[in-house]
Amino acid sequence: MLKFLRPPKQWKFPVLLAAGIFFGLGAFILHISNASSYLSDKPETCVNCHIMAPQYATWKHSSHREVAHCNDCHVPHDNVFNKYYFKAKDGLRHATVFTLKKEPQVIFIKEEGAGVVHQNCVRCHEQQLMDARQSACIANYKENRTARPCWDCHREVPHGRVNSLSSTPNAQVPLPESPVPEWIKELNK
């Protein structure tokens, strides 16, 4: 029944060789891109792309660094499947943009991402939103529950003014490790 799927005997070696090369290159690309790091919630992963350095630096100098990492704000938390689906979809879009060298000079959050960030602001600050002592914010929130995102009033939380690294002078941003194997580095000496 499955005989028609088997290649002729003389094709066996070339097919195995091509499959080995294909899977070997795939594994090498996953290793070089440090793909497994994207499954974590470490903020250092986000600066694998150089364009994220100002966002990392401004977050690092904010009060949010003590309680929230990138994924706490930028990915949905309603269920684990939605979280990793959103991360994969957003990650593939980012990878495509950077691979094709189409990254903008200044990045802006997409509409879907803005909705997720707003939901996470409300999720984390729900107690404060319902606290009557914070009457200006609570009145505004109740009246405009869906009309205005939190950052209409809280513009510089947690990233401050993100124009460039000059927005956080003397910022230390961790650099990703070089993907170049040591033996190639030795050849270039």
Residue frames as a rotation matrix with the C-alpha (Angstrom) as fourth column:
MET 1
0.561 0.828 0.000 0.00
0.828 -0.561 0.000 0.00
0.000 0.000 -1.000 0.00
LEU 2
0.804 -0.313 -0.505 2.73
-0.087 -0.903 0.421 2.49
-0.588 -0.295 -0.754 0.90
LYS 3
0.171 -0.779 0.603 5.11
0.777 0.483 0.403 1.12
-0.606 0.400 0.688 -1.72
PHE 4
0.464 0.047 0.885 4.50
0.777 -0.502 -0.380 4.09
0.426 0.863 -0.270 -4.01
LEU 5
0.985 -0.112 0.133 5.95
-0.162 -0.865 0.474 6.42
0.062 -0.488 -0.870 -1.33
ARG 6
0.466 -0.864 0.190 9.30
0.237 0.329 0.914 4.61
-0.852 -0.381 0.359 -1.28
PRO 7
0.439 -0.382 -0.813 11.90
-0.822 -0.536 -0.192 5.96
-0.362 0.753 -0.550 -3.68
PRO 8
0.859 -0.217 -0.465 13.64
-0.133 0.781 -0.610 3.57
0.495 0.585 0.642 -6.08
LYS 9
0.768 -0.569 -0.293 16.68
0.614 0.527 0.588 1.79
-0.180 -0.631 0.754 -4.61
GLN 10
-0.115 -0.883 0.455 19.20
0.922 -0.265 -0.281 4.00
0.369 0.387 0.845 -6.48
TRP 11
0.125 0.229 0.965 17.58
0.008 -0.973 0.230 7.10
0.992 -0.021 -0.124 -4.91
LYS 12
0.709 0.268 -0.652 17.94
0.578 0.310 0.755 5.87
0.404 -0.912 0.065 -1.34
PHE 13
-0.132 -0.859 -0.494 21.34
0.980 -0.189 0.067 7.44
-0.151 -0.476 0.867 -0.64
PRO 14
-0.753 -0.175 0.634 20.63
0.374 -0.907 0.195 10.84
0.541 0.384 0.749 -2.30
VAL 15
0.257 0.922 0.288 17.25
0.068 -0.315 0.947 11.12
0.964 -0.224 -0.143 -0.54
LEU 16
0.645 -0.086 -0.759 18.80
0.752 0.250 0.610 10.26
0.137 -0.964 0.226 2.84
LEU 17
-0.466 -0.883 -0.059 21.64
0.885 -0.465 -0.030 12.72
-0.001 -0.066 0.998 2.17
ALA 18
-0.523 0.350 0.777 19.22
0.150 -0.860 0.488 15.51
0.839 0.372 0.397 1.20
ALA 19
0.606 0.782 -0.144 17.04
0.229 0.002 0.973 14.79
0.762 -0.623 -0.178 4.25
GLY 20
0.308 -0.594 -0.743 20.11
0.951 0.163 0.264 14.81
-0.036 -0.788 0.615 6.50
ILE 21
-0.736 -0.574 0.358 21.28
0.616 -0.788 0.001 18.14
0.282 0.221 0.934 5.08
PHE 22
-0.125 0.798 0.589 17.78
0.055 -0.588 0.807 19.62
0.991 0.134 0.029 5.41
PHE 23
0.794 0.471 -0.384 17.34
0.359 0.146 0.922 18.55
0.490 -0.870 -0.053 9.04
GLY 24
0.016 -0.883 -0.469 20.95
0.999 -0.006 0.044 19.39
-0.042 -0.469 0.882 9.90
LEU 25
-0.717 -0.230 0.659 20.57
0.381 -0.920 0.093 22.92
0.584 0.318 0.747 8.54
GLY 26
0.290 0.910 0.296 17.26
0.031 -0.318 0.948 23.26
0.957 -0.265 -0.121 10.38
ALA 27
0.691 -0.095 -0.717 18.87
0.707 0.294 0.643 22.21
0.150 -0.951 0.270 13.67
PHE 28
-0.411 -0.911 -0.025 21.82
0.909 -0.408 -0.083 24.54
0.066 -0.057 0.996 13.03
ILE 29
-0.456 0.327 0.828 19.49
0.124 -0.898 0.422 27.50
0.881 0.295 0.369 12.36
LEU 30
0.680 0.723 -0.119 17.53
0.179 -0.007 0.984 26.75
0.711 -0.691 -0.134 15.55
HIS 31
0.368 -0.646 -0.669 20.82
0.927 0.201 0.315 26.61
-0.069 -0.736 0.673 17.48
ILE 32
-0.624 -0.663 0.414 22.27
0.720 -0.693 -0.024 29.80
0.303 0.283 0.910 15.94
SER 33
-0.248 0.618 0.746 19.05
-0.035 -0.775 0.631 31.76
0.968 0.130 0.214 16.50
ASN 34
-0.988 -0.145 0.060 18.91
-0.074 0.094 -0.993 30.58
0.139 -0.985 -0.103 20.12
ALA 35
-0.397 0.915 -0.069 15.29
-0.285 -0.051 0.957 29.60
0.873 0.400 0.281 19.43
SER 36
-0.078 0.395 -0.916 14.76
0.734 0.644 0.215 27.82
0.674 -0.656 -0.340 22.75
SER 37
-0.875 -0.292 -0.387 15.39
0.481 -0.620 -0.620 31.09
-0.059 -0.728 0.683 24.63
TYR 38
-0.762 0.618 0.193 12.14
-0.441 -0.714 0.544 32.46
0.474 0.330 0.816 23.20
LEU 39
0.000 0.754 -0.657 10.18
0.338 0.618 0.710 29.93
0.941 -0.222 -0.255 25.24
SER 40
-0.439 -0.255 -0.862 11.37
0.894 -0.022 -0.448 31.62
0.095 -0.967 0.238 28.43
ASP 41
0.728 0.679 0.092 10.19
0.646 -0.725 0.240 34.83
0.230 -0.115 -0.966 30.06
LYS 42
0.005 -0.819 -0.574 13.66
0.818 -0.326 0.473 36.35
-0.575 -0.472 0.668 30.43
PRO 43
0.807 0.335 -0.487 13.77
0.082 -0.879 -0.470 40.02
-0.585 0.339 -0.737 29.35
GLU 44
-0.148 -0.950 -0.276 17.31
-0.397 -0.199 0.896 39.56
-0.906 0.243 -0.348 28.00
THR 45
-0.319 0.114 0.941 15.81
0.695 0.703 0.150 37.44
-0.644 0.702 -0.303 25.23
CYS 46
0.704 0.709 0.037 14.02
0.562 -0.525 -0.639 40.51
-0.434 0.470 -0.768 23.87
VAL 47
0.584 -0.534 -0.611 17.32
-0.541 -0.817 0.198 42.29
-0.605 0.215 -0.766 23.18
ASN 48
-0.039 -0.521 0.853 18.47
0.538 0.708 0.457 39.53
-0.842 0.477 0.252 20.84
CYS 49
0.310 0.191 0.931 17.22
0.903 -0.366 -0.225 42.06
0.298 0.911 -0.286 18.29
HIS 50
-0.655 -0.737 -0.166 19.28
0.752 -0.614 -0.240 45.24
0.075 -0.282 0.957 18.46
ILE 51
-0.486 0.515 0.706 16.26
0.068 -0.783 0.618 47.44
0.871 0.348 0.346 17.82
MET 52
0.552 0.757 -0.350 14.84
0.367 0.156 0.917 46.50
0.749 -0.635 -0.191 21.25
ALA 53
-0.379 -0.819 -0.431 17.78
0.779 -0.031 -0.626 47.93
0.499 -0.573 0.650 23.19
PRO 54
-0.760 0.097 0.642 16.07
-0.284 -0.939 -0.194 51.26
0.584 -0.330 0.741 24.09
GLN 55
0.332 0.943 0.020 12.94
-0.495 0.156 0.855 49.44
0.803 -0.294 0.518 25.29
TYR 56
0.407 -0.264 -0.874 15.04
0.633 0.772 0.061 47.11
0.658 -0.579 0.481 27.45
ALA 57
-0.647 -0.763 0.001 17.14
0.554 -0.471 -0.686 49.98
0.524 -0.443 0.727 28.85
THR 58
-0.522 0.508 0.686 14.13
-0.551 -0.814 0.184 52.13
0.652 -0.282 0.704 29.74
TRP 59
0.595 0.707 -0.381 12.32
-0.176 0.578 0.797 49.17
0.784 -0.407 0.469 31.32
LYS 60
0.082 -0.679 -0.730 15.48
0.743 0.530 -0.409 48.35
0.664 -0.509 0.547 33.31
HIS 61
-0.895 -0.420 0.151 15.41
0.250 -0.752 -0.609 51.89
0.370 -0.508 0.778 34.77
SER 62
-0.216 0.898 0.383 11.70
-0.528 -0.437 0.728 51.75
0.822 -0.044 0.568 35.66
SER 63
-0.387 0.170 0.906 9.86
-0.887 0.201 -0.416 50.59
-0.252 -0.965 0.073 38.76
HIS 64
0.668 0.710 -0.221 8.24
-0.744 0.630 -0.224 47.80
-0.020 0.314 0.949 36.71
ARG 65
-0.016 -0.749 -0.662 11.55
-0.603 0.535 -0.591 45.90
0.798 0.389 -0.461 36.48
GLU 66
-0.742 -0.271 0.614 10.98
-0.671 0.312 -0.673 44.71
-0.009 -0.911 -0.413 40.05
VAL 67
-0.309 0.751 0.583 7.61
-0.365 0.473 -0.802 43.10
-0.878 -0.461 0.128 39.34
ALA 68
0.724 0.667 0.177 7.07
-0.048 0.304 -0.951 42.67
-0.688 0.680 0.252 35.59
HIS 69
-0.512 -0.833 0.207 9.09
0.136 0.159 0.978 41.37
-0.848 0.529 0.032 32.67
CYS 70
-0.838 0.111 -0.535 8.37
-0.528 -0.416 0.741 41.82
-0.140 0.903 0.407 28.95
ASN 71
-0.755 0.537 -0.376 6.00
0.158 0.706 0.691 38.85
0.636 0.462 -0.618 28.73
ASP 72
-0.617 0.558 -0.554 4.05
0.686 0.037 -0.727 39.96
-0.385 -0.829 -0.406 31.79
CYS 73
-0.246 0.499 -0.831 2.83
-0.193 -0.865 -0.463 42.95
-0.950 0.046 0.310 29.77
HIS 74
-0.378 -0.067 -0.924 3.19
-0.852 -0.367 0.375 41.96
-0.364 0.928 0.082 26.12
VAL 75
-0.820 0.192 -0.540 1.60
-0.170 0.818 0.550 38.48
0.547 0.542 -0.638 25.94
PRO 76
0.158 0.966 0.203 -1.92
-0.661 -0.049 0.749 37.34
0.733 -0.252 0.631 26.88
HIS 77
-0.855 -0.443 0.270 -2.35
-0.481 0.479 -0.734 35.54
0.196 -0.757 -0.623 30.18
ASP 78
0.092 0.978 0.186 -5.83
-0.996 0.088 0.027 34.09
0.010 -0.188 0.982 29.76
ASN 79
0.886 0.083 0.457 -4.46
-0.168 0.975 0.148 30.58
-0.433 -0.208 0.877 29.02
VAL 80
0.044 -0.981 0.186 -1.15
-0.107 0.181 0.978 28.90
-0.993 -0.063 -0.098 28.22
PHE 81
-0.009 -0.008 1.000 -2.12
0.882 0.471 0.012 28.02
-0.471 0.882 0.003 24.64
ASN 82
0.865 0.380 0.327 -3.05
0.487 -0.791 -0.371 31.60
0.117 0.480 -0.869 23.79
LYS 83
0.681 -0.681 -0.269 0.19
-0.281 -0.583 0.763 32.83
-0.676 -0.444 -0.588 25.39
TYR 84
-0.256 -0.872 0.417 2.46
0.111 0.402 0.909 30.61
-0.960 0.279 -0.006 23.29
TYR 85
0.228 0.402 0.887 0.33
0.947 0.119 -0.298 31.05
-0.226 0.908 -0.354 20.15
PHE 86
0.985 0.159 -0.060 0.67
0.149 -0.979 -0.138 34.84
-0.081 0.127 -0.989 20.49
LYS 87
0.353 -0.930 -0.100 4.42
-0.342 -0.228 0.912 34.55
-0.871 -0.288 -0.399 21.20
ALA 88
-0.240 -0.435 0.868 4.93
0.580 0.653 0.487 32.29
-0.779 0.620 0.095 18.16
LYS 89
0.518 0.529 0.672 2.87
0.855 -0.293 -0.428 34.49
-0.030 0.796 -0.604 15.84
ASP 90
0.968 -0.182 -0.171 4.56
-0.154 -0.975 0.163 37.70
-0.197 -0.131 -0.972 17.02
GLY 91
0.198 -0.959 0.200 7.98
-0.173 0.167 0.971 36.05
-0.965 -0.227 -0.133 16.99
LEU 92
-0.048 -0.165 0.985 7.59
0.847 0.516 0.128 34.81
-0.529 0.841 0.115 13.42
ARG 93
0.845 0.368 0.388 6.55
0.517 -0.749 -0.414 38.29
0.139 0.550 -0.823 12.33
HIS 94
0.763 -0.624 -0.170 9.57
-0.403 -0.664 0.630 39.80
-0.506 -0.412 -0.758 14.10
ALA 95
-0.019 -0.807 0.590 11.91
0.210 0.574 0.792 37.18
-0.978 0.139 0.158 12.62
THR 96
0.296 0.204 0.933 10.57
0.937 0.125 -0.325 37.84
-0.183 0.971 -0.154 9.13
VAL 97
0.992 0.097 0.080 10.94
0.108 -0.983 -0.149 41.62
0.064 0.156 -0.986 9.48
PHE 98
0.526 -0.850 -0.018 14.52
-0.496 -0.324 0.806 41.34
-0.691 -0.415 -0.592 10.76
THR 99
-0.002 -0.517 0.856 15.55
0.494 0.744 0.450 38.66
-0.869 0.424 0.254 8.27
LEU 100
0.351 0.233 0.907 14.32
0.933 -0.164 -0.319 40.80
0.075 0.958 -0.275 5.39
LYS 101
-0.682 -0.677 -0.275 16.00
0.716 -0.696 -0.062 43.90
-0.149 -0.239 0.959 6.92
LYS 102
-0.256 0.703 0.663 12.65
0.434 -0.530 0.729 45.72
0.864 0.475 -0.169 6.99
GLU 103
-0.003 0.259 -0.966 12.77
0.998 -0.060 -0.020 46.89
-0.063 -0.964 -0.258 10.60
PRO 104
0.673 0.312 0.671 11.70
0.406 -0.914 0.018 50.51
0.619 0.260 -0.741 11.11
GLN 105
-0.392 -0.819 0.420 13.92
0.081 -0.485 -0.871 53.11
0.916 -0.307 0.256 12.76
VAL 106
-0.740 0.286 0.608 11.32
-0.672 -0.284 -0.684 53.61
-0.023 -0.915 0.402 15.50
ILE 107
-0.810 0.458 -0.367 9.07
0.325 0.870 0.370 50.76
0.489 0.180 -0.853 16.52
PHE 108
-0.485 0.764 0.426 5.42
-0.865 -0.490 -0.107 51.09
0.127 -0.421 0.898 17.45
ILE 109
-0.767 0.279 0.578 3.18
-0.073 0.856 -0.511 48.49
-0.638 -0.434 -0.636 19.01
LYS 110
-0.845 0.527 -0.092 0.60
0.016 0.197 0.980 46.90
0.534 0.827 -0.175 16.70
GLU 111
-0.194 0.875 0.444 -3.12
-0.791 -0.407 0.457 47.20
0.580 -0.262 0.771 17.51
GLU 112
0.560 0.402 -0.725 -3.39
-0.015 0.879 0.476 43.57
0.828 -0.255 0.498 18.67
GLY 113
-0.277 -0.775 -0.568 -0.38
0.694 0.248 -0.676 43.98
0.665 -0.582 0.469 20.95
ALA 114
-0.775 0.047 0.630 -1.74
-0.318 -0.891 -0.324 47.23
0.546 -0.451 0.706 22.37
GLY 115
0.304 0.952 0.040 -4.95
-0.619 0.166 0.767 45.42
0.724 -0.258 0.640 23.32
VAL 116
0.422 -0.241 -0.874 -2.94
0.508 0.861 0.008 42.74
0.751 -0.447 0.486 25.11
VAL 117
-0.692 -0.722 0.012 -0.86
0.426 -0.422 -0.801 45.33
0.583 -0.549 0.599 26.99
HIS 118
-0.443 0.602 0.664 -4.01
-0.662 -0.719 0.210 47.19
0.604 -0.347 0.717 28.07
GLN 119
0.596 0.676 -0.434 -5.63
-0.239 0.665 0.707 43.95
0.767 -0.318 0.558 29.31
ASN 120
0.112 -0.649 -0.752 -2.47
0.739 0.561 -0.374 43.18
0.665 -0.514 0.542 31.30
CYS 121
-0.765 -0.276 0.582 -2.38
-0.103 -0.840 -0.533 46.67
0.636 -0.468 0.614 32.83
VAL 122
0.080 0.907 0.413 -5.94
-0.805 -0.185 0.563 46.13
0.588 -0.378 0.715 34.05
ARG 123
0.584 0.117 -0.803 -5.14
0.146 0.958 0.246 42.56
0.799 -0.260 0.543 35.19
CYS 124
-0.278 -0.819 -0.502 -2.18
0.724 0.165 -0.670 43.65
0.631 -0.550 0.547 37.32
HIS 125
-0.972 -0.160 0.173 -3.62
0.043 -0.842 -0.538 46.92
0.231 -0.516 0.825 38.60
GLU 126
-0.223 0.971 -0.089 -7.22
0.351 0.165 0.922 45.82
0.910 0.174 -0.377 39.15
GLN 127
0.080 0.220 -0.972 -7.05
0.995 0.034 0.090 46.46
0.053 -0.975 -0.217 42.91
GLN 128
-0.743 -0.408 -0.531 -5.73
0.451 -0.891 0.052 49.97
-0.494 -0.201 0.846 42.35
LEU 129
-0.855 0.458 0.242 -8.42
0.027 -0.426 0.904 50.64
0.517 0.780 0.352 39.74
MET 130
0.080 0.949 -0.304 -11.13
0.462 0.235 0.855 49.70
0.883 -0.209 -0.420 42.22
ASP 131
-0.393 -0.308 -0.866 -9.62
0.918 -0.186 -0.350 51.67
-0.054 -0.933 0.356 45.13
ALA 132
0.612 0.761 0.217 -11.89
0.764 -0.639 0.088 54.66
0.205 0.112 -0.972 45.85
ARG 133
0.457 -0.498 -0.737 -8.92
0.353 -0.659 0.664 56.67
-0.816 -0.564 -0.125 47.20
GLN 134
-0.738 -0.672 0.050 -7.60
0.276 -0.234 0.932 56.87
-0.615 0.702 0.358 43.65
SER 135
0.090 0.993 -0.075 -10.80
0.323 -0.100 -0.941 58.56
-0.942 0.061 -0.330 42.54
ALA 136
0.127 -0.041 -0.991 -9.53
-0.752 -0.656 -0.069 60.35
-0.647 0.754 -0.114 39.41
CYS 137
-0.788 -0.499 -0.361 -8.18
-0.615 0.592 0.522 57.18
-0.047 0.633 -0.773 37.86
ILE 138
-0.787 0.519 0.335 -11.13
0.377 0.833 -0.404 55.02
-0.488 -0.192 -0.851 38.94
ALA 139
0.173 0.873 -0.455 -13.73
-0.036 -0.456 -0.889 57.51
-0.984 0.170 -0.048 37.64
ASN 140
-0.065 -0.299 -0.952 -11.89
-0.932 -0.322 0.165 57.74
-0.356 0.898 -0.258 34.35
TYR 141
-0.938 -0.347 0.007 -11.55
-0.328 0.894 0.304 53.97
-0.112 0.283 -0.953 34.13
LYS 142
-0.492 0.818 0.300 -15.24
0.411 0.521 -0.748 53.26
-0.768 -0.245 -0.592 34.86
GLU 143
0.347 0.661 -0.665 -16.49
-0.267 -0.610 -0.746 55.86
-0.899 0.436 -0.036 32.38
ASN 144
0.437 -0.288 -0.852 -14.04
-0.899 -0.176 -0.401 55.04
-0.035 0.941 -0.336 29.61
ARG 145
0.429 -0.244 0.870 -13.44
-0.341 0.848 0.406 51.36
-0.837 -0.471 0.280 30.27
THR 146
0.314 -0.308 0.898 -12.80
0.725 0.688 -0.018 50.50
-0.613 0.657 0.439 26.63
ALA 147
0.955 0.188 0.231 -12.36
0.296 -0.683 -0.668 53.94
0.032 0.706 -0.708 25.05
ARG 148
0.623 -0.750 0.224 -8.94
-0.675 -0.659 -0.332 54.84
0.396 0.055 -0.916 26.38
PRO 149
0.447 -0.558 -0.699 -5.84
0.468 0.812 -0.348 52.76
0.762 -0.172 0.624 27.00
CYS 150
0.698 -0.190 -0.691 -3.93
0.681 -0.122 0.722 53.26
-0.222 -0.974 0.044 30.23
TRP 151
-0.281 -0.959 -0.028 -1.02
0.889 -0.271 0.368 54.96
-0.361 0.079 0.929 28.47
ASP 152
0.247 0.401 0.882 -3.18
0.624 -0.763 0.172 57.90
0.742 0.508 -0.438 27.43
CYS 153
0.915 0.081 0.395 -2.51
-0.233 -0.692 0.683 59.17
0.328 -0.717 -0.614 30.95
HIS 154
0.639 -0.693 0.334 0.48
-0.170 0.296 0.940 57.06
-0.751 -0.657 0.071 31.95
ARG 155
0.910 -0.181 -0.374 2.58
-0.395 -0.095 -0.914 57.72
0.129 0.979 -0.158 28.81
GLU 156
0.119 -0.989 -0.088 5.99
-0.781 -0.039 -0.623 57.04
0.613 0.143 -0.777 30.25
VAL 157
-0.041 -0.073 0.996 5.21
-0.802 0.598 0.011 53.85
-0.596 -0.798 -0.083 32.17
PRO 158
0.795 -0.593 -0.124 7.27
0.262 0.151 0.953 51.62
-0.547 -0.791 0.276 32.10
HIS 159
0.350 -0.703 0.619 9.42
0.936 0.279 -0.213 52.62
-0.023 0.654 0.756 29.14
GLY 160
-0.073 -0.381 -0.922 9.81
0.344 -0.877 0.336 56.34
-0.936 -0.292 0.195 29.70
ARG 161
0.653 0.196 -0.732 10.55
-0.547 -0.546 -0.634 58.31
-0.524 0.814 -0.249 26.57
VAL 162
0.128 -0.578 0.806 11.89
0.389 0.777 0.495 55.80
-0.912 0.250 0.324 24.11
ASN 163
0.818 0.015 -0.575 13.50
-0.479 -0.537 -0.695 57.66
-0.319 0.844 -0.432 21.25
SER 164
0.423 -0.775 -0.469 16.90
-0.240 0.403 -0.883 56.06
0.874 0.486 -0.016 21.37
LEU 165
0.229 -0.424 -0.876 19.45
0.835 0.548 -0.047 54.88
0.500 -0.721 0.479 23.89
SER 166
-0.706 -0.488 0.512 20.03
0.209 -0.836 -0.508 58.56
0.676 -0.252 0.692 24.70
SER 167
0.247 0.867 0.432 16.74
-0.402 -0.314 0.860 58.42
0.882 -0.386 0.271 26.64
THR 168
0.999 -0.044 0.003 18.60
0.016 0.412 0.911 56.35
-0.041 -0.910 0.412 29.25
PRO 169
0.441 -0.898 -0.009 22.18
-0.682 -0.328 -0.654 57.60
0.584 0.294 -0.757 29.42
ASN 170
-0.481 -0.796 0.367 24.78
-0.867 0.370 -0.333 55.07
0.129 -0.478 -0.869 30.58
ALA 171
0.574 0.763 0.298 22.30
-0.777 0.622 -0.096 52.23
-0.258 -0.176 0.950 30.05
GLN 172
-0.661 -0.721 0.208 23.76
-0.643 0.687 0.338 48.75
-0.386 0.090 -0.918 30.11
VAL 173
0.520 0.809 -0.275 22.08
-0.833 0.408 -0.373 46.47
-0.189 0.423 0.886 27.62
PRO 174
-0.006 -0.542 0.841 23.11
-0.200 0.824 0.530 42.80
-0.980 -0.165 -0.113 27.52
LEU 175
-0.075 -0.103 -0.992 24.35
-0.991 -0.099 0.085 41.81
-0.107 0.990 -0.095 24.10
PRO 176
0.903 0.396 0.170 23.51
-0.371 0.915 -0.160 38.41
-0.219 0.081 0.972 22.66
GLU 177
0.101 -0.887 0.450 26.35
-0.086 0.443 0.892 35.94
-0.991 -0.129 -0.031 22.36
SER 178
-0.236 -0.279 -0.931 28.01
-0.928 -0.219 0.301 35.67
-0.288 0.935 -0.207 18.98
PRO 179
0.747 0.569 0.343 26.60
-0.435 0.809 -0.395 32.77
-0.502 0.146 0.852 16.94
VAL 180
0.490 -0.640 -0.592 29.97
-0.678 0.147 -0.720 32.30
0.548 0.754 -0.362 15.21
PRO 181
0.954 -0.159 -0.255 31.59
0.262 0.855 0.447 29.02
0.147 -0.493 0.857 16.31
GLU 182
0.658 -0.745 -0.114 35.00
-0.233 -0.345 0.909 29.26
-0.716 -0.571 -0.400 17.97
TRP 183
0.024 -0.698 0.716 36.78
0.645 0.558 0.522 27.35
-0.763 0.449 0.464 15.19
ILE 184
0.459 0.159 0.874 35.70
0.827 -0.434 -0.356 30.00
0.323 0.887 -0.331 12.66
LYS 185
0.991 -0.135 0.021 36.88
-0.131 -0.897 0.423 32.77
-0.038 -0.422 -0.906 14.98
GLU 186
0.373 -0.902 0.217 40.26
0.111 0.275 0.955 31.01
-0.921 -0.332 0.203 15.16
LEU 187
0.143 -0.271 0.952 40.50
0.956 0.287 -0.062 30.98
-0.257 0.919 0.300 11.36
ASN 188
0.717 0.254 0.649 40.04
0.490 -0.845 -0.212 34.74
0.495 0.470 -0.731 11.23
LYS 189
0.838 -0.439 -0.324 42.91
0.106 -0.453 0.885 35.50
-0.535 -0.776 -0.333 13.65
